[in-house]
Amino acid sequence: MLRIQNLSKTYPGGTQALKNVSFEVNDGEFLVVIGLSGSGKSTLLRCINRLIDPTEGKVYWDNVDVTAAPPTELRQIRRRIGMVFQQFNLVKRSSVMTNVLSGRLGYVNPWMSLIGLWPQDEKKRALQALGRVGIADKAGERADALSGGQQQRVGIARALMQDPKLILADEPVASLDPVLSHSILQYLEQLNKEGITVICSLHFLDLVHRYATRVVALKDGVKVFEGSAQEIDRAKFKEIYGEEAQEVRAASM
């Protein structure tokens, strides 16, 4: 179980991205976090694995206080938390295989990986991960030669290399068209069905209704809703998104 307790984040300069946010995520859930740009979604996901340190509050995962973990313990925790990014976060000039293998950096000798000497079993694992997302034939290509949808699949394969119990997906389909969006989310949905907990931030209501087992909504850093996707009707959607609700809703159709 993941437990977020009174989490707040204030950036240098005074911008308060999160304000006393609390909720729990049970193992095996597909939780979707919604809200406008700037509502705190990305900050929340990055606080969970401490890519960003919260200003106040706690994150507990399997009864371990992530927010208090020293560097060595934090590295162990991050091994089992995969991250999928909106802009893919790939090393564009490196091969697809090299990018996927980087998901094993927490498990192998860092000096050997630094000079590109990966054990054969890790290379086999990487090919299997690429096969799961349908692009094993792209292993030798440069990452920047791939389409956006293919690059995001590389990102998912990289996360799979961590043998994760939890995947954090930060607006993974924001830069993709509707068909590719469903393709990427279906990969995450399949992993979720296999027992991996998924926390995914999204904008569009149709995707929320299709994939979420539960929803948390943020507005100006404050949690304004927690419940099932089916509870978010037009009135609740407008309450969450305010004056921009009609524009966002139209974009999701």
C-alpha positions in Angstrom: 0.0 0.0 0.0 1.1 3.6 -0.7 0.0 6.2 1.8 0.3 10.0 1.1 0.0 11.9 4.3 -0.4 15.7 4.5 2.0 16.2 1.5 3.0 19.8 0.7 5.6 21.2 -1.7 6.7 24.9 -2.0 9.3 25.7 -4.6 12.0 28.4 -4.2 10.3 31.6 -5.0 7.2 30.8 -3.1 5.1 28.7 -5.5 3.1 26.2 -3.5 2.5 23.2 -5.8 0.9 20.9 -3.3 -1.1 21.8 -0.2 -1.7 19.2 2.5 -2.6 16.3 0.1 -3.5 13.0 1.6 -4.8 9.7 0.1 -4.0 6.0 -0.1 -3.4 3.6 -3.0 -4.1 -0.1 -2.6 -1.9 -2.6 -4.3 -3.1 -3.4 -7.7 -5.0 -0.2 -8.3 -4.9 1.9 -11.5 -5.2 5.3 -9.9 -5.5 8.3 -12.2 -4.6 11.8 -11.0 -6.4 14.6 -12.9 -6.3 18.3 -13.0 -5.3 21.2 -15.2 -1.7 22.0 -16.0 -0.1 23.5 -12.9 -2.5 21.7 -10.6 0.3 19.7 -9.0 0.0 16.4 -10.7 3.7 16.1 -11.8 5.0 17.4 -8.5 2.9 14.8 -6.7 4.2 11.9 -8.7 7.8 13.1 -8.4 7.4 13.4 -4.6 6.3 9.8 -4.4 9.8 8.5 -5.4 11.6 11.6 -4.3 12.7 12.9 -7.6 11.5 16.0 -5.7 11.6 16.3 -2.0 8.4 17.5 -0.4 8.4 20.5 1.9 6.1 18.8 4.4 4.3 15.5 4.9 5.1 11.9 4.4 5.1 9.2 1.8 4.8 5.6 3.1 5.2 2.6 0.7 4.8 -0.8 2.2 5.1 0.8 5.7 8.5 2.4 4.8 8.8 6.1 5.1 10.1 7.1 1.7 10.5 10.7 2.7 12.9 9.8 5.5 14.9 7.2 3.6 18.7 7.8 3.4 20.4 7.6 0.0 21.3 3.9 0.1 17.8 2.9 1.2 16.2 5.3 -1.3 18.1 3.6 -4.1 16.6 0.3 -3.0 13.1 1.7 -3.0 13.5 3.3 -6.4 14.5 -0.1 -7.9 10.9 -1.2 -7.7 9.2 2.1 -8.8 9.2 2.5 -12.6 8.7 6.0 -14.0 7.2 6.9 -17.4 7.6 10.5 -18.5 5.5 12.8 -20.7 8.5 13.7 -22.9 9.9 10.1 -22.8 13.2 11.1 -21.1 15.3 9.0 -23.4 19.0 9.5 -24.3 18.1 10.3 -27.9 21.5 9.6 -29.4 21.8 6.2 -27.8 20.2 3.0 -29.1 16.8 1.7 -28.0 18.6 -1.2 -26.3 20.9 1.1 -24.3 17.9 3.1 -23.1 16.0 0.1 -22.0 19.1 -1.4 -20.3 19.3 1.8 -18.2 16.3 0.6 -16.3 18.6 -2.0 -14.6 21.2 0.5 -13.3 20.0 -0.1 -9.8 20.7 -3.8 -10.1 24.1 -4.1 -11.9 27.7 -3.0 -11.4 27.6 0.7 -12.2 31.2 0.7 -13.6 30.4 -2.1 -16.0 27.2 -0.4 -17.2 29.1 3.0 -17.6 31.3 1.5 -20.3 28.5 -0.4 -21.9 29.4 -3.9 -20.7 26.1 -5.5 -19.9 25.6 -9.2 -18.9 24.0 -11.3 -21.6 21.1 -12.1 -19.3 20.3 -8.4 -19.0 20.4 -7.9 -22.8 18.0 -10.9 -23.1 15.7 -9.3 -20.5 15.8 -6.0 -22.4 14.7 -7.7 -25.6 11.9 -9.4 -23.8 10.7 -6.1 -22.4 10.8 -4.6 -25.9 8.9 -7.6 -27.2 6.2 -7.0 -24.7 5.6 -3.5 -26.1 5.9 -4.7 -29.7 9.2 -3.1 -30.8 11.9 -5.7 -30.3 12.9 -5.1 -33.9 13.8 -1.5 -33.0 16.5 -2.5 -30.4 19.5 -1.4 -32.5 18.0 1.9 -33.7 18.7 5.3 -32.3 16.0 6.4 -29.9 15.5 9.7 -31.9 14.7 7.7 -35.0 11.5 6.4 -33.5 8.0 8.0 -33.5 6.6 9.5 -30.4 4.5 6.4 -29.7 7.4 4.1 -30.2 9.6 6.3 -27.9 7.0 6.0 -25.2 6.9 2.3 -25.6 10.7 2.3 -25.0 10.0 4.3 -21.8 7.6 1.6 -20.7 10.1 -1.2 -21.5 12.7 0.7 -19.5 10.4 0.8 -16.5 9.7 -3.0 -16.9 13.4 -3.6 -16.6 13.2 -2.5 -12.9 10.8 -5.4 -12.2 8.5 -2.8 -10.6 5.8 -3.1 -8.1 4.6 0.4 -8.8 4.7 2.5 -12.0 4.3 6.2 -12.0 3.2 7.6 -15.4 3.4 11.4 -15.6 1.0 12.4 -18.4 2.4 9.6 -20.6 0.0 10.3 -23.6 -0.1 14.1 -23.5 2.0 14.5 -26.7 0.3 11.6 -28.5 -2.8 11.4 -30.8 -5.9 9.6 -29.5 -5.1 6.3 -31.2 -1.6 6.1 -29.8 -2.9 7.3 -26.4 -5.1 4.3 -26.1 -2.3 2.0 -27.3 0.1 3.3 -24.6 -2.6 3.1 -21.8 -3.5 -0.4 -22.8 0.1 -1.5 -22.2 -0.1 0.1 -18.7 -3.5 -1.5 -18.2 -2.1 -5.0 -19.0 0.7 -4.5 -16.6 -1.8 -3.4 -14.0 -3.8 -6.6 -14.6 -0.6 -8.5 -13.9 -0.4 -7.0 -10.5 1.6 -3.8 -10.9 0.1 -0.8 -9.2 -0.2 2.1 -11.6 -0.5 5.8 -10.8 -1.1 7.8 -13.9 -1.8 11.5 -14.5 -4.1 12.4 -17.3 -6.1 15.3 -18.7 -9.0 13.9 -20.6 -12.2 12.5 -19.2 -12.8 9.8 -21.7 -9.4 8.2 -20.9 -10.2 8.5 -17.1 -13.5 6.7 -17.5 -11.9 4.0 -19.7 -8.8 3.1 -17.5 -9.1 4.4 -13.9 -10.1 2.1 -11.1 -10.1 5.2 -8.9 -9.4 8.9 -9.3 -7.8 11.7 -7.3 -8.3 15.3 -8.6 -6.1 18.3 -7.8 -6.8 21.9 -8.3 -4.2 24.6 -7.4 -2.3 21.9 -5.4 -5.3 20.9 -3.3 -7.1 17.6 -3.5 -10.7 18.4 -4.5 -12.0 14.9 -5.3 -11.3 11.3 -4.5 -13.5 8.5 -5.8 -14.5 6.3 -8.7 -14.3 7.5 -12.3 -18.0 6.9 -12.7 -18.7 9.6 -10.0 -17.1 12.3 -12.2 -20.1 13.5 -14.2 -20.2 16.8 -16.2 -21.0 18.9 -13.1 -18.1 17.4 -11.1 -15.8 17.7 -14.1 -16.6 21.4 -14.4 -16.0 21.8 -10.6 -12.6 20.3 -10.9 -11.5 22.2 -14.1 -13.4 25.4 -13.6 -13.8 27.8 -16.5 -11.6 25.7 -18.8 -13.8 22.6 -18.3 -15.6 23.0 -21.6 -12.3 23.4 -23.6 -10.7 20.3 -21.9 -13.8 18.3 -22.3 -14.0 19.2 -26.0 -10.4 18.2 -26.6 -11.1 14.8 -25.1 -13.9 13.9 -27.5 
